[in-house]
Amino acid sequence: MLLLQGPRSPFLARLADALAARGARVERVLFCPGDALFWRGRPAVRFRGREGDWPGFVRRLMLERAVTDVLGLGDGRIWHRTAFAEARALGVRVHVLEQGYLRPGRLTLEPDRLGGWRPGPGDLDGPDAEPAPAFRSSFAAFAAMDAAHHLANFALGWARYPHYRSHELHGPVAEWAGWARKALTAPRRARGRRRALAALDRTSGPVFLLALQLETDFQVRDHGPPGGLRAALAAVAASFAAHAPPDATLVVKPHPLDPGLTPWRRLLRESPAGGRALWLDGGDLDALLKRCAGVVTVNSTVGLAALGAGAPVALLGRAVYEDLAWRGPLDGFWRAPPAPGPARVAAFRGALARATQLRGAFDGEGMAPGAEAVAAAVLARAGEGA
């Protein structure tokens, strides 16, 4: 098993231990000091070359080490996209790991590519997904591990991995500055949230939600509309202003981990829908979904939660649940959005859980059970393909 990049936590180290305990031989490629930090001194191959050197490097590595399986976090970053392509050409099995589609308390593990699963004949003949345990975790611990990863890269990257470039759109300094601003403006944002919720309570017409994602998310970058989230917000606001019922309200909600580097609230206020839109920074998503006449998203997992709550969903990009969503022109969504029946949604969620979802998390209490579940699932798939 060849491990590439993973979450900024000791998860891959735990996964390597779980695989080794089951008799698997584990190899690891380190791309930067931050990767090494959480690998905790275990043997590894260090890639210090340029991007153009990577395809030949990883191909030789898989051949020399007789690699049968390769795993990485997501399939969008260049290291993973290239390695997976080389693996497929060599007949090496590809496993893509990500946060759970059905959250919280789950991880996603898919063969070959992320979002590639579709239900086959008989897959929908089963119950809805059972609730996953609520693993405790700490945002402070998560933030500390993220900071440690970046600080290690700052301190040592120039000397040990001089050609490494992160897949992220924004540098860590910009993100940390964004989080600092959010912390300083927390009281003002809380007052704004209360005003938005009070205005929402006074609304009698239909309520539609636009759930924003993170700009750096490869599900947006690779599978979203041209122009990314800014273009998506502009298109949704223009369509809503022109075609939604006069008494309808558009609620725009940022991702909880958005560092605040893009002026979404100002862009919404200046859009055609500005006078009929509410910016809701936080709040209870489940309660909001219960009163939504429809939800619009690029391809967020909020769409799955909305379908589970009985709200129709319009997709602007590609998603694993696209067969349950509105895929026509957005202008027609505001008047009479159809929702799939609860039984169909429950059957889909159950099939998705059985095929791709594992109980666990990348940090906190869920890290150990998550690593054990991923190890067992990877080796079971390897046995099936043997």
N, C-alpha and C positions, 0 to 999 in steps of 0.2 A: 504494500500500500504506500503510495507516494502522497504526502500531504503538502499542500501549497500554502497560501495565506489563509488565515482564519480570523476570528474575532479578536479584539484587543483584550484578551483575558487568557488565563491558562487553559482554556477549553481544549485546544489541540494537544497540549501536553497530557491532559486527562484522557483524551481520546486515544492517543498513542499508547498509554498504559493499558487501556481497556482492550485495544486491539492485540497488544502483545500478550496479555493474559489469556487471550483466546487462541494463541498460537500464530498470529500473523506477524510477518516481518514488516517493520515500518521504516520508511525513509522520509526525510523532510528537507525541503528547500527553504532557506532563509534569504529574504530579499533586502532586509534592512535591520538595523540594531533593535528596532521595536519588535520585530518578529523574534529575534534572539532573546529579548528580555523575558518573554513569557514561555519560551521553550526550556528555560531553566537548565542550561548547560548540557542538554542531551546532544548526542552526535547528530550532525546535520551537514548537508551540502550547502555551501554559500555561493549564491549567484551574485557576482560583482560586475558583470558585463553590462553592455549597452542593450537597449531594447532589441536592436537588430541581431544581437548574438543569441537571444533567448530561444528561438525555435530550434536551432541546431543543438544548443546546450541541453534542452529538456528532452529532445529526441534521443540524443546519445545516452543521457542519464537513464531513460526508461529502458533502452536496449541493454545497457551495461549492467543495470541492477535487476533485470528481468521483472520489471514492474508489471503487475496485472491489473491494478486499480489506481486511480488518481482521484483526489478529493480536494475541493477548495470552497471557500466562502463566496458564493455567487459566481456567475459566469461572464460578468461584464468587464472586469479589469483586464488589461492587456495580457498580464501574465497567465491568467486563467483561460482566457479566450484562446490564446495561442497554444497553451499546453493541452487543452481539451481537444483542439483540432488535431494536434500531433498524436494524441492518444487514440482518437478514433481511427486515424490512418494506420496505426499499429495494431488495432484490435484490443486496445487497453480499455477497460470499463471506466466510465466517467461517473462520478457522484458529485452532485452540486448541493451544497449545504446553505441554508438561509434561515432567517427568522420564520416563525410559523405563519402559515396562511390563516390558521384558526387560532387567534391569540386570546388570552395569554396562555403561558404554560406549555407551548409546543414549539418544536423546530421542524423545518421542512427539509426533507432529503429526497431529491429527485435524480433519476438516472439521466445522463446525457446533457440535459439543459434545464434551466429554471423555467417553470411555467409550461412545460411541454406535456404534462399529464392531461389526458382527456378520458372520461369514463368509457369503457368498452361494454359490450353486451353482457348483461348480468351484474355489472358493477353497482348499479343503482338499487339492486334488490337487497337492501339492508337498512339498519336503523340510522338515525342521526348520530353525529359524533357525540360521544360522552364528554361532559365537562372535564377539562384538564385541571390538575391541582394548581392552586395559586402559590407558586414558589416565591418566597420572599427574596427581595434583592434590594440593593442600596444604590440610589442614583449617585451618591457621593463616592461610593467605591467604583462605580462605572466611570465617573468623570476622572477619578484619580488614575485608573488604568489607562484611559485615553490620553491623559496628560503625560503619564510615564512613557507611553509609546512614542509620543512626539518629542519629548525631551531627550530620549535616548537617540532618536534620529538626528536632532539638532547637535547633540554633543559628539556623536561618533560617526554619523552617516558620511560626512565629507571625507573621512579617512578610510573607512572600512567598506562603504558601499557608495562610491562617488557618483555612480550613474543612476542611482535609484530615484524614481519620481513617483509620488503618490498618485493614486487614481482619483483623488478628491478634487473637486472644482475650486475650493477655497483652502488657503493655507491655515494651519492651526492658529496662528496669531490672530488672523481675522476672525476665526470662529470664537476664540477665547474672548476677544474684544466684544463680539456680539453677545455672548453669554453674560459678560460683565454688565453690559448695558441693560440686558433683560433683568438682571438681578437688581440693578439700581432703579429701574422703572417698575418693579413688581407692584408697588402700591397703586401706581397710576393705571397699570394694566388690569389690576383687580377691580378698580372702580369702573373701567371701561367694560369689563366683562359683566359686572352687575347691571350696568345701564343697558347693555345689549340683551341680557336675559329678561329684564323688565320690559323692554320694547317688544321682545318676542312674545311675552305673556299677553301683551295687548293686541297681538295680531290675531285676526279672525280668519284670514284667507289661508290658502295653501302655503306651506313652508318647504323650500327646497334647500338642500345643503350641497355646497361645493367643498369637498374635502381635499385640501392641499397636501402634497407630499414633500419630500426633501428634494431640492434641485439636484443634489449629488447622487440620488438614487438611480442605479442603472435601470431599474424598471421604467423610470421616466425617460432617461437618456437613450435607452435602446429600444423601448417598446411604447413610447409615448408619441404625441403629435409633434410635427416639426415646430421648432421654436420653444419647446419645453414648457415649463409651468407658466411663464409670463404670457406666452401665446395662448395657452389653455384658459387662463383667467380672462384675457381679453375676449376670446371667442365666446365663453360662457356668459360673460356679462352682456355682450352685445346681443346674443340670442335671447337671453332672458328679458332684456329691456324691450325687445321688439315683439316677442311672441308669448311671454308668460301672461296669465290672467292679471288684470289691473290690481287686484288685491293680494297678489302673491308676494312673498318675501324671499329673498335669496340670502342665506346665511353662508358666510365663508369662514372656514375654520382652518387655521394653520396646523401643521404637524407639531406634536408636542416637543420634538427635538429640533425644531427649526431654530437656528441661532440668531435669527433676526437680521440677516445681512441684506435681504431684499425688502424694499418698502411695500409689502403686500397691502397694508391698510390704505396707504396713499393711492396705490394703483387702483384699488377697488373704489375708493371715493371719487377718483377722477374718471372712472369708467362710465359707460351709458347706464349701468344699473345702480350707480352710486346712491341715488335717492331712495331706492327700494331695497337696499342691501344692508346687512348687518355684519360687522366684523366681530367674531366671537373667539377670543383668545383664551381657550381653556373651556372648562365646564364639563358636564356629564354627557359624554357622547351617547351612551345607551338611552338616556332620557330624551335626548334630542332626536335620535333615530325613530323613536316611537311616534313622534308627531310629524315626521317628514312625509310630504307627498311624493318626494323623489330625492335621489342622491346622485350627484354628478362627481366623477373622479377620473383621473387618468387610468389608474389600475390599482389603487390602494386596497389593502385588506379591509378597509372600512366598507368597501363594497360588499364583501361577504357578510360582514356584520349587519349591514343594512338589509340585505336580502333575508337574513335570518330574522330580522325584526319586521319583515313584511313590506319593506319599502322598495319600490322599483329603483333600478340603478341604470344610469347612462354611462357608458364607458367611452373615453376619448382615446384610449390606447388598447393594447392587447393585454389580456389577463387570463388566468387559469379558469375563471368563472364566466368567461365571455358568452357562453351559450345561454346563460341565465339573464343577460343584461340587454338593455336597449342598444342597438347598434345602428339605428337609422340616423337621419339628420337630427341634430339636437333641437332644431326649431319645433319639431313635432312632439318633443318629450314633455313640454311644460303643460300641455292642455289635457292629455289623457294618457299618462304613462302607465303601461301595463306592468303588473307584477306577477312573477311566476308563482304558482300555487305553493303553499307551505309544504305539502308532501314532497313536491319535486325538489324544493330547496333543501329539505331535511335529508332526502336521499342523496343529493349531490354532496352535501357536507359530510355525510357519513362515508361515502365512497372516497372523497378526497382525504379524509382523515386516515382511512385504512391504507390508502396507497402511498401517501406522502408525509403524513404528520407523525412526529414522535414526541413523547412527553419529555420536557426538559427545557433548559435555558442556557445561554452562553455565559452567564455569571450567576452569582448568588447561590441559593439553595438548589436551583435546578441544574447547575453545571455538572455535578457528578452523575445524576441519573440521566441527563441528556447525553453525556459522553458514552455511558454504557449502552443506551438505546441506539445511538448512531453506530457504534461498533458492531452491535448485534445485527442491525439492519444491513450494514454494508457487507458483512461476511455472509449473511443469508442470501443476499443478491448474488454475491460471488459464487456461492454454492449452486444457486439455480442456473447460473450461466456456465458452469463448468462442464 
